[in-house]
């Protein structure tokens, strides 16, 4: 592989998130960034691996009301790096395919957080639309190991 090929691949990996990501205040499929000063409730989410090779979120599904602003406190209680991405099933599948091609891709999206083991972070989110959405870890192999769940907004 020559230097031009490596440089081109690196530039594409850097450009894809910037081109695909809406602004931090724009509405996305599952809603939009919320105001941390006006949170309706806090939900704690844990990311774990099991002894039999599963990778899971606890809780395994989430349910919210349309218009609700939620503070999602996400903790990586596992031994591997994980991420939490909140989006539509279709958008997560597109993102997942991109991650397969560019596994070291970094994110700067308000609907996602990547955490090392024993780290915590949060996403404040307002669910502006009813429907079914998904939260998932899109690091290659993690989704297939069970690391995804439904989000229902009523």
PASEBA-1860 file (N, C-alpha, C; in nm, 3 decimals):
! residues 154
1> XXXXXXXX> 0.085/-0.118/0.000/0.000/0.000/0.000/0.089/0.123/0.000 ~ 0.063/0.217/-0.091/0.149/0.334/-0.097/0.097/0.447/-0.008 ~ 0.177/0.550/0.007/0.142/0.661/0.098/0.016/0.734/0.052 ~ -0.004/0.748/-0.079/-0.121/0.816/-0.130/-0.249/0.741/-0.092 ~ -0.245/0.609/-0.101/-0.362/0.528/-0.063/-0.392/0.544/0.086 ~ -0.289/0.540/0.169/-0.306/0.556/0.313/-0.360/0.695/0.345 ~ -0.303/0.799/0.283/-0.347/0.935/0.306/-0.492/0.954/0.261 ~ -0.528/0.899/0.146/-0.665/0.910/0.096/-0.762/0.843/0.192
9> XXXXXXXX> -0.728/0.724/0.240/-0.814/0.653/0.336/-0.832/0.733/0.464 ~ -0.724/0.791/0.514/-0.733/0.871/0.636/-0.820/0.994/0.616 ~ -0.808/1.061/0.502/-0.890/1.179/0.475/-1.038/1.142/0.463 ~ -1.067/1.030/0.400/-1.206/0.985/0.389/-1.262/0.955/0.527 ~ -1.184/0.887/0.610/-1.230/0.853/0.746/-1.260/0.979/0.827 ~ -1.182/1.084/0.807/-1.206/1.209/0.878/-1.324/1.286/0.821 ~ -1.343/1.277/0.691/-1.448/1.355/0.625/-1.586/1.296/0.642 ~ -1.600/1.165/0.646/-1.732/1.102/0.651/-1.814/1.151/0.769
17> XXXXXXXX> -1.764/1.151/0.892/-1.847/1.199/1.002/-1.887/1.345/0.984 ~ -1.796/1.427/0.936/-1.827/1.569/0.920/-1.934/1.590/0.814 ~ -1.930/1.513/0.707/-2.028/1.527/0.601/-2.163/1.469/0.641 ~ -2.162/1.362/0.718/-2.286/1.293/0.752/-2.355/1.349/0.876 ~ -2.283/1.420/0.959/-2.338/1.463/1.087/-2.409/1.596/1.075 ~ -2.533/1.602/1.123/-2.600/1.732/1.126/-2.538/1.819/1.234 ~ -2.571/1.946/1.232/-2.524/2.036/1.335/-2.573/1.992/1.472 ~ -2.508/2.038/1.576/-2.542/1.993/1.711/-2.678/2.041/1.759
25> XXXXXXXX> -2.738/2.140/1.694/-2.869/2.188/1.735/-2.979/2.144/1.639 ~ -2.944/2.068/1.536/-3.043/2.026/1.437/-3.116/1.900/1.483 ~ -3.240/1.891/1.440/-3.319/1.773/1.473/-3.271/1.654/1.391 ~ -3.267/1.540/1.457/-3.226/1.415/1.395/-3.345/1.321/1.397 ~ -3.327/1.200/1.350/-3.437/1.103/1.342/-3.505/1.083/1.477 ~ -3.428/1.069/1.584/-3.484/1.037/1.715/-3.509/1.161/1.801 ~ -3.487/1.279/1.747/-3.509/1.401/1.823/-3.393/1.496/1.808 ~ -3.359/1.563/1.918/-3.251/1.661/1.912/-3.186/1.679/2.049
33> XXXXXXXX> -3.066/1.740/2.051/-3.001/1.765/2.179/-3.093/1.844/2.270 ~ -3.095/1.806/2.397/-3.182/1.872/2.494/-3.108/1.975/2.576 ~ -3.184/2.052/2.649/-3.132/2.155/2.738/-3.105/2.091/2.874 ~ -2.979/2.086/2.914/-2.940/2.021/3.040/-3.004/2.087/3.161 ~ -3.050/2.210/3.147/-3.115/2.280/3.257/-3.263/2.248/3.271 ~ -3.317/2.174/3.175/-3.460/2.142/3.176/-3.482/1.994/3.147 ~ -3.427/1.909/3.232/-3.437/1.764/3.215/-3.559/1.713/3.291 ~ -3.640/1.632/3.224/-3.759/1.573/3.287/-3.724/1.453/3.375
41> XXXXXXXX> -3.623/1.376/3.334/-3.579/1.262/3.416/-3.441/1.216/3.370 ~ -3.379/1.138/3.458/-3.247/1.081/3.430/-3.261/0.930/3.420 ~ -3.198/0.872/3.318/-3.199/0.727/3.299/-3.054/0.681/3.295 ~ -3.022/0.581/3.377/-2.887/0.526/3.379/-2.880/0.405/3.287 ~ -2.775/0.401/3.206/-2.753/0.292/3.112/-2.613/0.237/3.136 ~ -2.603/0.105/3.146/-2.474/0.039/3.167/-2.439/-0.043/3.043 ~ -2.311/-0.044/3.008/-2.261/-0.125/2.897/-2.174/-0.235/2.957 ~ -2.204/-0.361/2.921/-2.134/-0.473/2.983/-2.105/-0.584/2.881
49> XXXXXXXX> -2.014/-0.672/2.919/-1.992/-0.797/2.848/-2.023/-0.910/2.946 ~ -2.074/-1.021/2.893/-2.102/-1.136/2.979/-1.994/-1.242/2.960 ~ -1.990/-1.338/3.051/-1.890/-1.446/3.043/-1.907/-1.531/2.918 ~ -2.028/-1.535/2.861/-2.050/-1.617/2.741/-2.035/-1.538/2.610 ~ -1.976/-1.418/2.617/-1.943/-1.344/2.496/-2.046/-1.243/2.449 ~ -2.158/-1.233/2.520/-2.256/-1.131/2.482/-2.207/-0.994/2.526 ~ -2.249/-0.892/2.452/-2.226/-0.753/2.489/-2.363/-0.690/2.497 ~ -2.392/-0.624/2.609/-2.528/-0.579/2.634/-2.534/-0.439/2.693
57> XXXXXXXX> -2.650/-0.380/2.676/-2.687/-0.259/2.749/-2.786/-0.301/2.857 ~ -2.778/-0.239/2.972/-2.878/-0.254/3.077/-2.928/-0.116/3.110 ~ -3.056/-0.084/3.094/-3.162/-0.173/3.050/-3.150/-0.207/2.901 ~ -3.222/-0.308/2.861/-3.215/-0.356/2.722/-3.309/-0.282/2.629 ~ -3.402/-0.205/2.682/-3.491/-0.124/2.599/-3.526/0.002/2.675 ~ -3.564/0.105/2.600/-3.596/0.234/2.659/-3.730/0.283/2.606 ~ -3.804/0.355/2.690/-3.936/0.407/2.651/-3.948/0.550/2.704 ~ -3.989/0.642/2.614/-4.001/0.782/2.650/-4.131/0.839/2.595
65> XXXXXXXX> -4.165/0.958/2.642/-4.282/1.030/2.592/-4.235/1.136/2.492 ~ -4.316/1.159/2.392/-4.284/1.265/2.296/-4.271/1.397/2.371 ~ -4.165/1.472/2.343/-4.139/1.599/2.408/-4.057/1.588/2.535 ~ -4.033/1.468/2.582/-3.957/1.447/2.706/-3.809/1.474/2.683 ~ -3.747/1.543/2.778/-3.603/1.566/2.775/-3.541/1.478/2.882 ~ -3.444/1.396/2.840/-3.387/1.293/2.926/-3.235/1.311/2.935 ~ -3.184/1.294/3.055/-3.039/1.286/3.075/-3.005/1.137/3.078 ~ -2.934/1.090/2.978/-2.890/0.950/2.972/-2.749/0.946/3.031
73> XXXXXXXX> -2.736/0.885/3.148/-2.606/0.870/3.213/-2.556/0.732/3.174 ~ -2.452/0.729/3.095/-2.404/0.604/3.036/-2.270/0.568/3.099 ~ -2.261/0.444/3.149/-2.140/0.396/3.215/-2.092/0.269/3.146 ~ -1.964/0.265/3.115/-1.904/0.145/3.058/-1.854/0.059/3.174 ~ -1.935/-0.039/3.212/-1.897/-0.132/3.318/-1.828/-0.256/3.262 ~ -1.796/-0.253/3.134/-1.729/-0.366/3.070/-1.579/-0.353/3.071 ~ -1.515/-0.445/3.003/-1.369/-0.447/2.995/-1.317/-0.399/2.860 ~ -1.410/-0.369/2.767/-1.373/-0.319/2.634/-1.433/-0.181/2.614
81> XXXXXXXX> -1.378/-0.109/2.518/-1.435/0.019/2.480/-1.570/-0.005/2.413 ~ -1.669/0.080/2.442/-1.802/0.069/2.382/-1.852/0.208/2.347 ~ -1.958/0.210/2.266/-2.023/0.337/2.236/-2.174/0.321/2.246 ~ -2.241/0.432/2.262/-2.386/0.439/2.268/-2.426/0.537/2.158 ~ -2.501/0.488/2.059/-2.548/0.573/1.950/-2.700/0.563/1.946 ~ -2.767/0.675/1.953/-2.913/0.683/1.951/-2.955/0.737/1.815 ~ -3.032/0.657/1.739/-3.074/0.701/1.607/-3.184/0.608/1.555 ~ -3.223/0.627/1.431/-3.318/0.534/1.369/-3.243/0.404/1.337
89> XXXXXXXX> -3.318/0.297/1.320/-3.257/0.169/1.283/-3.180/0.184/1.152 ~ -3.240/0.254/1.056/-3.175/0.271/0.924/-3.044/0.349/0.936 ~ -3.046/0.459/1.011/-2.924/0.539/1.027/-2.816/0.460/1.101 ~ -2.857/0.383/1.203/-2.758/0.303/1.274/-2.697/0.197/1.183 ~ -2.776/0.138/1.095/-2.722/0.037/1.003/-2.624/0.100/0.904 ~ -2.654/0.220/0.856/-2.559/0.291/0.768/-2.430/0.323/0.843 ~ -2.445/0.373/0.964/-2.329/0.406/1.048/-2.247/0.280/1.077 ~ -2.317/0.171/1.104/-2.252/0.043/1.132/-2.166/-0.002/1.013
97> XXXXXXXX> -2.219/0.011/0.892/-2.144/-0.027/0.771/-2.021/0.061/0.755 ~ -2.034/0.189/0.785/-1.919/0.280/0.776/-1.814/0.242/0.880 ~ -1.859/0.207/1.000/-1.766/0.166/1.105/-1.691/0.038/1.068 ~ -1.756/-0.051/0.994/-1.689/-0.173/0.949/-1.571/-0.138/0.859 ~ -1.588/-0.035/0.775/-1.482/0.007/0.684/-1.377/0.093/0.754 ~ -1.419/0.172/0.853/-1.330/0.265/0.922/-1.347/0.249/1.074 ~ -1.298/0.138/1.132/-1.325/0.108/1.274/-1.269/0.210/1.373 ~ -1.171/0.288/1.336/-1.113/0.386/1.428/-1.176/0.525/1.411
105> XXXXXXXX> -1.284/0.531/1.333/-1.353/0.657/1.308/-1.397/0.720/1.440 ~ -1.369/0.849/1.457/-1.410/0.918/1.578/-1.539/0.993/1.552 ~ -1.618/1.012/1.657/-1.747/1.076/1.645/-1.750/1.207/1.722 ~ -1.826/1.298/1.672/-1.854/1.423/1.744/-2.001/1.454/1.721 ~ -2.085/1.360/1.759/-2.228/1.371/1.738/-2.299/1.383/1.872 ~ -2.401/1.468/1.881/-2.469/1.486/2.008/-2.551/1.364/2.052 ~ -2.577/1.271/1.960/-2.656/1.152/1.991/-2.569/1.030/2.018 ~ -2.438/1.051/2.038/-2.347/0.937/2.055/-2.238/0.970/2.155
113> XXXXXXXX> -2.189/0.863/2.220/-2.077/0.878/2.312/-1.997/0.747/2.308 ~ -1.866/0.760/2.308/-1.776/0.643/2.310/-1.699/0.647/2.440 ~ -1.697/0.533/2.511/-1.637/0.530/2.644/-1.539/0.414/2.662 ~ -1.429/0.444/2.724/-1.333/0.340/2.764/-1.388/0.269/2.887 ~ -1.334/0.151/2.921/-1.380/0.080/3.041/-1.374/0.168/3.165 ~ -1.475/0.154/3.249/-1.490/0.225/3.376/-1.515/0.375/3.361 ~ -1.544/0.420/3.239/-1.573/0.562/3.217/-1.724/0.584/3.209 ~ -1.764/0.707/3.236/-1.905/0.746/3.228/-1.916/0.875/3.150
121> XXXXXXXX> -2.033/0.897/3.096/-2.062/1.021/3.025/-2.212/1.036/3.015 ~ -2.256/1.143/2.950/-2.400/1.163/2.939/-2.439/1.226/2.807 ~ -2.561/1.200/2.772/-2.626/1.261/2.656/-2.756/1.320/2.709 ~ -2.782/1.447/2.680/-2.910/1.508/2.714/-2.987/1.518/2.583 ~ -3.105/1.457/2.581/-3.178/1.440/2.455/-3.326/1.472/2.472 ~ -3.382/1.541/2.374/-3.526/1.567/2.370/-3.586/1.483/2.258 ~ -3.683/1.402/2.294/-3.750/1.315/2.198/-3.866/1.391/2.136 ~ -3.845/1.445/2.017/-3.941/1.533/1.952/-4.040/1.461/1.862
129> XXXXXXXX> -4.020/1.332/1.839/-4.105/1.256/1.747/-4.144/1.123/1.809 ~ -4.265/1.079/1.778/-4.304/0.945/1.820/-4.247/0.845/1.721 ~ -4.235/0.721/1.765/-4.187/0.617/1.675/-4.095/0.520/1.746 ~ -4.037/0.433/1.665/-3.941/0.335/1.716/-3.803/0.369/1.664 ~ -3.708/0.374/1.756/-3.570/0.409/1.726/-3.481/0.301/1.786 ~ -3.351/0.326/1.789/-3.259/0.224/1.839/-3.141/0.291/1.906 ~ -3.089/0.224/2.010/-2.959/0.260/2.065/-2.869/0.140/2.041 ~ -2.742/0.167/2.009/-2.653/0.058/1.970/-2.507/0.096/1.990
137> XXXXXXXX> -2.424/-0.007/2.003/-2.280/0.008/1.995/-2.241/-0.038/1.855 ~ -2.181/0.052/1.778/-2.151/0.022/1.638/-2.004/-0.008/1.614 ~ -1.929/-0.029/1.721/-1.791/-0.076/1.707/-1.799/-0.215/1.643 ~ -1.719/-0.243/1.540/-1.731/-0.372/1.470/-1.736/-0.492/1.565 ~ -1.839/-0.576/1.544/-1.859/-0.697/1.622/-1.949/-0.680/1.742 ~ -1.961/-0.561/1.795/-2.037/-0.540/1.917/-2.188/-0.551/1.893 ~ -2.236/-0.495/1.783/-2.380/-0.504/1.751/-2.420/-0.651/1.738 ~ -2.338/-0.728/1.665/-2.366/-0.870/1.644/-2.362/-0.950/1.774
145> XXXXXXXX> -2.288/-0.900/1.872/-2.278/-0.968/2.002/-2.395/-0.930/2.094 ~ -2.491/-0.852/2.042/-2.612/-0.820/2.117/-2.623/-0.678/2.169 ~ -2.531/-0.593/2.132/-2.526/-0.459/2.190/-2.612/-0.360/2.113 ~ -2.743/-0.377/2.127/-2.840/-0.283/2.068/-2.975/-0.307/2.135 ~ -3.060/-0.208/2.128/-3.192/-0.221/2.188/-3.288/-0.118/2.131 ~ -3.417/-0.145/2.147/-3.518/-0.053/2.094/-3.545/0.066/2.187 ~ -3.580/0.178/2.123/-3.628/0.296/2.193/-3.766/0.326/2.136 ~ -3.865/0.329/2.224/-4.002/0.360/2.181/-4.039/0.496/2.238
153> XX> -4.086/0.584/2.150/-4.130/0.717/2.192/-4.279/0.726/2.158 ~ -4.362/0.749/2.264/-4.508/0.752/2.246/-4.560/0.892/2.268
END
